[in-house]
């Protein structure tokens, strides 16, 4: 029996007849991977190329044909207009206004002739709408544009809107009772002019001079008197709507109370100055 060297057992390799070398499989894998990379690169290069324009483009041909057939608007004939045919089903197309059908579905021929005696010309330019004077609120807000117009058109409008000079005026108002104060002016002539305008409009207005503490002499324009507070409030509401001015109600009882308080304060001040308190 032959002796076996145990030290060389780990170096012993068995020989298998059907076993292939691992190097051949590795080479095959590398070959397949390289072929795949080449195929991907070729496909990407092909897709990056611009798409070739088709030789036969139907839309381009249609646009070219329309350009060749187009004509200027002044050369278009009535036969080329197809829209009126939509509005009528007759051989002679007409407008939708005239295409009115009867109960049998037939078109009724319209008669657009004027009746006998109808005017054929527009009214003369002398006819005009009635002139309505401006409300009192516009007079209060008057500016040099309306008072001293610089052009004929503005001047004509301002003159037409004024109250006629020969208008019958309402009686002048008086003090006492409930009052409606419309405005207040520093200049007496402005207050008198506004009183005249209000009287021409049918309001019993008058001017009242009053000394306002720390403000000096003012000229009030008031309407009155009214017997009851209810009558004064009714007149005030109507005045606001027609004249576009918001006056305020003057209550005689409150006026008397305020005057009594003012007099009492002045008397107390006078006593303090004299040292009688």
Secondary structure, DSSP 4 states (H G I P E B T S, - for coil): -----GGGGGG-----TTPPPHHHHHHHHHHHHHHHHHHHHHHHHHHHSPPPPPS--HHHHHHHHHHHH---GGG--GGG--THHHH--SSS---TTT-EE-TTSPEEPP--PPPTT---SPPPTT--PPP-PPPHHHHHT--HHHHS-SSHHHHHHHHHHSPPTTPPPPPPP-SSSEEEEEEEESSHHHHHHHHHHHHHTT--EEEEEEEETTTEEEEEEEEEEESSHHHHHHHHHHHHHHH----EEE-HHHHHHHHHHHHHHHHHHHHHHHT--
